[in-house]
């Protein structure tokens, strides 16, 4: 009896019944009703978690669960709740939700999950929190230089450069580190052109493109058919793919269309004639984010405000400029806060140094969801006429709704436009390489052990939003295996 009392006193978190209630409550809050029902849960133990800011004790509880859909659900539906939100509600990683199919899940379909919830101590009770474990960082595969002696010489030169260059050492080290990282990615892309594995230029390391492609690559296991190289974003990727510096790349559909036509940012360089589409992967809605207490209710009210428009070379900046112009906010109408990354832009929104963040990104945007849990934020809807102008013109954007409950405090769907995330290549890529890439993508998306991100892939939507000519290898691939609407 004494041992039982001691064990109870040392236990962290609720018992299995309390855990089951909390997991189900999170799922119901996500969908707004019962769509996914917990059938059984096994508590796998607990561990201390970081102490809360007010000094309250916290713990993380791990569990395995079996769940059943009581309503139909399609993880690849462009206007449905993303399967990433299911993983977030369960505190699971990309690979921690098992059983999502590459299409419609009928009532009675089951999932398994390896999840976790964070609790805080409240008197004698344990209360669930909205905290999430940080996503594990995924690094791009590196390519080694075969010339060891030459490599050693370069390393010694770099060390000498850091030690002898003027200025503070931390500044020197940061500059050198940035240039080394850029050089490594370029080396990887050049070596990847003739390698057995497929190298894809994604975007920033902490961006959704990189997360998605790393998830796909992980599903392919030991074959290592897919490697990811980090870049500045869509505009840079379009040039890299067209010029053969990257065999494959991810590019927003509106950026790809402008690149192929030689318009907008590509007017000075002329059309990128070699750029070809391989497949459409998922939608990227335009997010216009402000503080909930800002008093702003429309995009037009951003006139004169400090706005983060996305990094130079990114598709987000390209699309953001179009969207603002469609609302009557041309050049100079807003104060561009400058070339800052997504994380810095959101931190600026939280501390009041930025009034709005405009970003084209897959929903849910993980960084936004985490930030909204501490600082109340809201999405501004686009006005109907600008949506019609953007979607009806030559921008290759499509009208879309960001579903309710995608972000904390978002109780209504939000009208906006979206680009499609296009996988692109150039005309010089052999047809068999394109076919191998498509086989790898859809093998990952349809495999029994697919991850959450991979379940968003759909053959039925592989040509939705394609804004430039298809590569001949993709044409043949889809002719042999036609997409089903």
C-alpha positions as CSV (number, residue, x, y, z in Angstrom):
1,X,0.0,0.0,0.0
2,X,2.9,2.4,0.9
3,X,4.5,1.7,-2.5
4,X,1.3,2.4,-4.3
5,X,0.9,5.7,-2.5
6,X,4.5,6.7,-3.3
7,X,4.0,5.7,-6.9
8,X,0.9,7.8,-7.2
9,X,2.6,10.8,-5.5
10,X,5.5,10.6,-8.0
11,X,3.3,10.1,-11.1
12,X,3.5,12.9,-13.7
13,X,0.3,13.8,-15.5
14,X,-3.2,12.3,-15.4
15,X,-4.2,8.7,-15.4
16,X,-5.2,6.9,-18.6
17,X,-8.9,8.0,-18.4
18,X,-8.0,11.6,-18.0
19,X,-5.5,11.4,-20.8
20,X,-8.2,9.9,-23.1
21,X,-10.6,12.7,-22.3
22,X,-8.0,15.3,-23.0
23,X,-7.0,13.8,-26.4
24,X,-10.6,13.5,-27.5
25,X,-11.3,17.1,-26.4
26,X,-8.4,18.3,-28.6
27,X,-9.7,16.4,-31.6
28,X,-13.2,17.7,-31.1
29,X,-12.0,21.3,-30.8
30,X,-10.0,20.9,-34.0
31,X,-12.9,19.8,-36.2
32,X,-15.6,21.6,-34.2
33,X,-17.4,18.3,-33.8
34,X,-16.7,14.6,-33.5
35,X,-15.0,13.5,-36.7
36,X,-12.1,11.4,-35.3
37,X,-12.9,9.3,-32.2
38,X,-10.4,7.7,-29.8
39,X,-11.1,4.0,-29.6
40,X,-8.3,3.1,-27.1
41,X,-5.2,4.7,-25.7
42,X,-2.1,3.2,-23.9
43,X,-0.2,5.5,-21.6
44,X,3.5,5.0,-22.3
45,X,5.0,7.0,-19.5
46,X,5.9,10.6,-18.7
47,X,8.9,12.8,-18.2
48,X,9.6,16.3,-16.7
49,X,9.0,19.2,-19.0
50,X,10.4,22.7,-18.9
51,X,9.1,24.7,-15.9
52,X,6.5,27.2,-16.9
53,X,7.3,31.0,-16.7
54,X,5.4,31.3,-13.5
55,X,7.4,28.5,-11.9
56,X,4.6,25.9,-12.3
57,X,5.8,22.3,-12.6
58,X,5.1,20.7,-16.0
59,X,5.3,17.2,-17.5
60,X,5.0,15.5,-20.9
61,X,2.9,12.4,-21.2
62,X,3.5,9.9,-24.0
63,X,0.8,7.6,-25.4
64,X,-0.1,5.2,-28.2
65,X,-3.7,5.5,-29.6
66,X,-6.1,3.9,-32.1
67,X,-8.6,6.3,-33.6
68,X,-11.6,5.8,-36.0
69,X,-13.1,8.3,-38.4
70,X,-16.9,8.7,-38.0
71,X,-17.1,11.1,-40.9
72,X,-15.4,11.0,-44.3
73,X,-12.1,12.9,-44.4
74,X,-9.7,13.6,-47.3
75,X,-6.1,14.6,-46.3
76,X,-5.4,15.8,-49.8
77,X,-8.4,18.2,-50.0
78,X,-7.1,21.7,-50.7
79,X,-9.8,23.4,-48.7
80,X,-10.1,20.8,-45.9
81,X,-8.2,20.8,-42.6
82,X,-4.7,19.7,-43.1
83,X,-3.6,16.3,-41.7
84,X,-0.7,18.2,-40.1
85,X,-3.4,19.6,-37.7
86,X,-4.3,16.1,-36.7
87,X,-0.7,15.4,-35.9
88,X,-0.4,18.7,-33.9
89,X,-3.5,17.9,-31.9
90,X,-2.1,14.5,-31.0
91,X,1.4,15.9,-30.3
92,X,2.8,13.5,-32.9
93,X,5.6,13.9,-35.4
94,X,5.2,13.6,-39.2
95,X,5.9,9.9,-39.0
96,X,3.9,9.5,-35.7
97,X,0.4,9.3,-37.4
98,X,0.0,6.0,-39.3
99,X,-2.8,5.0,-41.6
100,X,-3.7,8.2,-43.5
101,X,-4.5,7.2,-47.1
102,X,-3.6,9.2,-50.2
103,X,-7.3,10.0,-50.7
104,X,-10.7,10.0,-49.1
105,X,-10.9,8.3,-45.7
106,X,-14.3,6.7,-45.3
107,X,-16.2,6.4,-42.0
108,X,-14.8,3.4,-40.1
109,X,-11.2,4.0,-41.4
110,X,-8.7,3.7,-38.6
111,X,-5.5,5.5,-37.6
112,X,-2.7,4.8,-35.2
113,X,-0.7,7.5,-33.4
114,X,2.3,7.8,-31.2
115,X,1.6,11.1,-29.5
116,X,2.3,13.3,-26.5
117,X,0.6,16.0,-24.4
118,X,2.2,18.6,-22.1
119,X,0.5,19.1,-18.7
120,X,1.0,21.6,-15.9
121,X,0.4,21.1,-12.3
122,X,-2.6,23.0,-10.9
123,X,-2.9,22.2,-7.2
124,X,-3.6,18.5,-7.0
125,X,-4.7,18.3,-10.7
126,X,-2.8,18.1,-14.0
127,X,-4.2,20.4,-16.7
128,X,-3.4,20.0,-20.4
129,X,-1.5,22.9,-22.1
130,X,-1.3,24.0,-25.7
131,X,2.5,23.6,-25.8
132,X,4.0,21.6,-28.6
133,X,7.3,19.8,-28.7
134,X,9.5,21.6,-31.3
135,X,9.7,19.8,-34.7
136,X,13.1,18.0,-35.0
137,X,15.4,19.9,-37.3
138,X,15.9,18.1,-40.6
139,X,19.3,18.6,-42.3
140,X,19.9,18.4,-46.0
141,X,22.2,15.6,-47.1
142,X,25.8,16.8,-47.7
143,X,28.1,15.8,-50.5
144,X,31.7,15.2,-49.7
145,X,34.6,16.5,-51.7
146,X,36.7,13.5,-52.9
147,X,39.9,15.6,-52.8
148,X,40.8,15.5,-49.2
149,X,44.1,17.3,-49.4
150,X,42.6,20.2,-51.3
151,X,39.7,20.3,-48.8
152,X,42.3,20.5,-45.9
153,X,44.0,23.4,-47.6
154,X,40.7,25.3,-48.0
155,X,39.7,24.6,-44.4
156,X,43.1,26.0,-43.2
157,X,42.6,29.1,-45.4
158,X,39.1,29.6,-43.9
159,X,40.4,29.3,-40.4
160,X,43.1,31.9,-41.2
161,X,40.6,34.2,-42.7
162,X,38.4,34.1,-39.6
163,X,41.5,34.8,-37.4
164,X,43.0,37.6,-39.4
165,X,40.1,39.5,-40.9
166,X,39.2,42.9,-39.3
167,X,36.1,43.3,-37.1
168,X,34.6,41.3,-34.2
169,X,35.2,37.6,-34.3
170,X,31.5,36.7,-34.0
171,X,30.7,38.8,-37.0
172,X,33.6,37.2,-39.0
173,X,32.5,33.7,-38.1
174,X,28.9,34.4,-39.0
175,X,29.8,35.8,-42.4
176,X,32.1,32.8,-43.2
177,X,29.5,30.4,-41.9
178,X,26.8,31.9,-44.2
179,X,29.1,31.7,-47.2
180,X,30.2,28.1,-46.5
181,X,26.6,27.0,-46.1
182,X,25.7,28.7,-49.5
183,X,28.7,27.0,-51.1
184,X,27.8,23.6,-49.7
185,X,24.3,23.8,-51.1
186,X,25.7,24.8,-54.6
187,X,28.1,21.9,-54.4
188,X,25.3,19.5,-53.5
189,X,23.2,20.7,-56.4
190,X,26.0,20.4,-58.9
191,X,27.0,16.9,-57.8
192,X,23.4,15.9,-57.7
193,X,23.0,16.5,-61.4
194,X,24.8,13.2,-62.2
195,X,24.0,11.3,-59.0
196,X,21.7,8.3,-58.5
197,X,19.8,10.2,-55.9
198,X,17.6,13.1,-56.8
199,X,18.5,16.5,-55.4
200,X,15.7,19.0,-55.0
201,X,16.2,22.8,-54.4
202,X,13.6,23.6,-51.8
203,X,13.8,26.9,-49.9
204,X,15.0,28.1,-46.5
205,X,15.9,25.3,-44.0
206,X,13.1,26.3,-41.7
207,X,10.5,26.7,-44.5
208,X,7.6,24.5,-45.5
209,X,9.1,23.4,-48.8
210,X,12.1,21.9,-47.0
211,X,9.9,20.3,-44.3
212,X,7.7,18.7,-47.0
213,X,10.5,17.4,-49.1
214,X,12.4,16.1,-46.1
215,X,9.3,14.2,-45.0
216,X,9.0,12.7,-48.5
217,X,12.6,11.7,-48.4
218,X,12.3,10.1,-45.0
219,X,9.4,7.8,-46.3
220,X,11.8,6.5,-49.0
221,X,14.0,5.0,-46.3
222,X,17.4,3.5,-47.0
223,X,17.0,4.0,-50.8
224,X,18.0,7.7,-50.3
225,X,16.4,8.6,-53.6
226,X,15.7,12.1,-52.5
227,X,18.0,14.8,-51.1
228,X,17.1,18.3,-50.2
229,X,19.2,21.5,-50.8
230,X,18.2,24.7,-49.1
231,X,17.9,28.0,-51.1
232,X,16.4,31.4,-50.8
233,X,13.0,30.4,-52.4
234,X,10.9,30.2,-55.5
235,X,12.4,33.0,-57.7
236,X,15.9,31.7,-57.2
237,X,14.7,28.2,-57.7
238,X,13.2,29.1,-61.1
239,X,16.5,30.4,-62.3
240,X,18.4,27.4,-60.9
241,X,16.1,24.8,-62.5
242,X,16.0,26.7,-65.9
243,X,19.7,26.9,-66.0
244,X,20.4,23.3,-64.9
245,X,22.0,24.3,-61.6
246,X,19.3,22.2,-59.9
247,X,17.8,19.2,-61.5
248,X,14.5,19.7,-59.6
249,X,13.1,22.6,-57.6
250,X,10.0,23.8,-55.9
251,X,8.4,27.0,-57.3
252,X,5.1,28.7,-56.6
253,X,2.8,28.4,-59.6
254,X,2.5,32.2,-60.1
255,X,6.2,32.6,-60.0
256,X,6.6,29.8,-62.5
257,X,4.1,31.4,-64.9
258,X,5.8,34.8,-64.7
259,X,9.2,33.1,-65.2
260,X,8.1,31.3,-68.3
261,X,6.5,34.5,-69.7
262,X,9.3,36.8,-68.8
263,X,7.0,39.1,-66.7
264,X,7.3,40.8,-63.4
265,X,10.6,40.1,-61.7
266,X,11.7,38.2,-64.9
267,X,11.1,41.1,-67.3
268,X,14.7,42.1,-67.2
269,X,16.0,38.6,-67.9
270,X,13.4,37.5,-70.4
271,X,11.4,34.2,-70.4
272,X,13.0,31.1,-68.9
273,X,12.4,28.9,-71.9
274,X,13.8,25.7,-70.4
275,X,11.5,25.6,-67.3
276,X,9.0,22.7,-67.2
277,X,6.5,21.5,-64.7
278,X,6.6,18.0,-63.2
279,X,3.6,18.0,-60.8
280,X,1.5,20.1,-58.4
281,X,2.1,19.0,-54.8
282,X,-0.1,21.1,-52.5
283,X,-1.7,24.6,-52.1
284,X,0.1,27.5,-50.6
285,X,-2.5,30.1,-49.3
286,X,-1.6,33.8,-49.0
287,X,-1.5,34.6,-45.2
288,X,-2.0,38.3,-44.2
289,X,-1.3,38.2,-40.4
290,X,-1.9,41.0,-37.9
291,X,-2.2,41.2,-34.1
292,X,-5.7,40.5,-32.9
293,X,-5.7,43.8,-31.0
294,X,-4.5,45.9,-34.0
295,X,-8.0,47.1,-35.0
296,X,-7.2,46.2,-38.6
297,X,-10.0,44.4,-40.4
298,X,-9.1,44.6,-44.1
299,X,-6.0,44.4,-46.3
300,X,-6.6,48.0,-47.6
301,X,-6.1,49.3,-44.1
302,X,-2.5,48.3,-44.3
303,X,-1.7,51.6,-46.1
304,X,1.2,53.3,-44.3
305,X,1.8,50.4,-42.0
306,X,5.0,48.5,-41.4
307,X,4.7,45.2,-43.4
308,X,7.0,42.2,-43.8
309,X,6.6,41.1,-47.4
310,X,8.9,38.1,-47.5
311,X,12.6,37.5,-48.2
312,X,14.2,38.8,-51.5
313,X,14.2,36.0,-54.0
314,X,11.1,34.3,-52.5
315,X,7.8,33.7,-54.1
316,X,6.1,35.2,-51.1
317,X,7.4,38.7,-51.8
318,X,6.3,38.3,-55.5
319,X,2.8,37.3,-54.6
320,X,2.4,39.7,-51.7
321,X,3.2,42.6,-54.0
322,X,0.5,41.5,-56.4
323,X,-2.1,41.0,-53.6
324,X,-1.4,44.5,-52.1
325,X,-1.6,46.1,-55.5
326,X,-5.0,44.4,-56.1
327,X,-6.2,46.1,-52.9
328,X,-5.0,49.5,-54.2
329,X,-1.7,49.4,-52.3
330,X,1.0,50.0,-55.0
331,X,4.7,50.7,-54.5
332,X,5.3,52.9,-51.5
333,X,1.8,52.4,-50.0
334,X,3.2,50.3,-47.2
335,X,6.5,50.6,-45.3
336,X,8.6,47.5,-46.2
337,X,10.4,46.4,-43.0
338,X,13.2,45.0,-45.2
339,X,14.6,41.6,-45.9
340,X,13.9,39.6,-42.7
341,X,13.0,35.9,-42.4
342,X,9.7,34.4,-41.4
343,X,10.6,33.9,-37.8
344,X,12.0,37.4,-37.3
345,X,8.9,38.8,-39.0
346,X,6.6,37.0,-36.6
347,X,8.7,38.1,-33.6
348,X,8.4,41.6,-34.9
349,X,4.6,41.2,-35.0
350,X,4.6,40.0,-31.4
351,X,6.8,42.8,-30.1
352,X,5.0,45.6,-32.0
353,X,7.8,46.5,-34.4
354,X,5.9,45.0,-37.4
355,X,2.2,45.7,-38.1
356,X,1.6,42.9,-40.6
357,X,3.2,39.8,-42.1
358,X,2.3,38.7,-45.6
359,X,3.5,35.2,-46.5
360,X,2.6,32.5,-49.0
361,X,2.9,29.3,-47.1
362,X,1.2,25.9,-46.7
363,X,-1.4,25.9,-44.0
364,X,-1.0,25.3,-41.2
365,X,2.1,27.5,-41.1
366,X,3.8,25.9,-38.1
367,X,5.6,29.0,-36.9
368,X,2.4,31.0,-37.0
369,X,0.5,28.4,-35.0
370,X,3.1,28.4,-32.3
371,X,3.3,32.2,-32.2
372,X,-0.5,32.5,-32.0
373,X,-0.5,30.4,-28.9
374,X,1.3,33.2,-27.0
375,X,0.4,36.4,-28.8
376,X,-3.2,36.6,-30.1
377,X,-3.1,37.0,-33.9
378,X,-5.6,37.0,-36.7
379,X,-5.7,36.5,-40.5
380,X,-7.1,39.3,-42.7
381,X,-9.4,38.1,-45.5
382,X,-8.8,39.3,-49.0
383,X,-11.7,41.3,-50.5
384,X,-13.9,39.6,-53.1
385,X,-13.0,41.9,-56.0
386,X,-9.2,41.6,-55.6
387,X,-9.6,37.8,-55.2
388,X,-11.5,37.7,-58.6
389,X,-8.8,39.9,-60.2
390,X,-5.9,37.8,-58.9
391,X,-7.5,34.4,-59.7
392,X,-9.0,35.5,-63.0
393,X,-5.9,37.1,-64.5
394,X,-2.6,35.7,-65.5
395,X,-1.3,35.2,-62.0
396,X,-2.0,31.4,-61.8
397,X,-3.5,31.9,-58.3
398,X,-6.7,30.2,-57.3
399,X,-9.4,31.3,-54.7
400,X,-9.3,29.3,-51.6
401,X,-10.6,29.2,-48.0
402,X,-8.3,28.6,-45.0
403,X,-10.6,26.4,-43.0
404,X,-11.8,27.4,-39.5
405,X,-9.7,26.1,-36.6
406,X,-6.5,26.0,-38.7
407,X,-5.0,28.5,-36.2
408,X,-5.6,29.2,-32.5
409,X,-8.6,31.5,-32.2
410,X,-9.6,31.2,-35.8
411,X,-13.3,30.3,-35.6
412,X,-14.3,31.2,-39.2
413,X,-12.8,30.3,-42.6
414,X,-10.7,33.0,-44.2
415,X,-11.0,34.0,-47.9
416,X,-7.7,34.3,-49.7
417,X,-5.9,33.1,-52.8
418,X,-3.3,30.3,-53.1
419,X,-0.5,29.3,-55.4
420,X,0.3,25.7,-56.1
421,X,3.6,24.3,-55.0
422,X,5.0,23.1,-58.3
423,X,7.8,20.7,-58.7
424,X,9.8,21.9,-61.8
425,X,12.7,20.9,-63.9
426,X,14.2,21.8,-67.3
427,X,13.9,20.4,-70.7
428,X,17.3,18.8,-70.5
429,X,16.3,16.4,-67.7
430,X,15.9,12.9,-69.2
431,X,12.3,11.6,-69.3
432,X,13.3,8.5,-67.2
433,X,14.6,10.7,-64.4
434,X,11.3,12.6,-64.3
435,X,9.4,9.4,-64.2
436,X,11.6,8.1,-61.4
437,X,11.0,11.3,-59.5
438,X,7.2,11.0,-59.9
439,X,7.4,7.3,-58.9
440,X,9.3,8.2,-55.8
441,X,6.9,11.0,-54.8
442,X,3.8,8.9,-55.2
443,X,5.4,5.8,-53.7
444,X,6.0,7.9,-50.6
445,X,2.5,9.4,-50.7
446,X,0.7,6.0,-51.1
447,X,2.9,3.8,-49.0
448,X,1.3,2.2,-45.9
449,X,3.7,4.0,-43.6
450,X,3.3,7.4,-45.3
451,X,3.9,10.4,-43.1
452,X,1.5,13.2,-42.5
453,X,3.0,15.5,-45.1
454,X,3.2,12.7,-47.7
455,X,-0.6,12.0,-47.3
456,X,-1.3,15.4,-48.8
457,X,0.0,14.2,-52.2
458,X,-2.8,13.2,-54.6
459,X,-2.6,12.0,-58.2
460,X,-6.0,13.4,-58.7
461,X,-4.6,16.9,-58.0
462,X,-1.2,16.5,-59.6
463,X,-2.1,18.8,-62.5
464,X,-4.2,21.4,-60.5
465,X,-2.5,24.8,-60.7
466,X,0.1,23.8,-63.3
467,X,0.9,27.1,-64.9
468,X,3.7,26.2,-67.3
469,X,4.1,23.4,-69.9
470,X,4.6,19.9,-68.5
471,X,7.9,18.1,-69.1
472,X,7.6,15.4,-71.7
473,X,8.4,12.8,-69.1
474,X,5.6,14.0,-66.9
475,X,3.2,14.0,-69.9
476,X,4.0,10.4,-70.6
477,X,3.8,9.5,-66.9
478,X,0.3,10.9,-66.5
479,X,-0.8,9.4,-69.9
480,X,0.1,6.0,-68.6
481,X,-1.5,6.7,-65.2
482,X,-4.2,9.3,-65.8
483,X,-5.1,11.6,-62.9
484,X,-8.6,11.1,-61.5
485,X,-10.6,14.2,-60.6
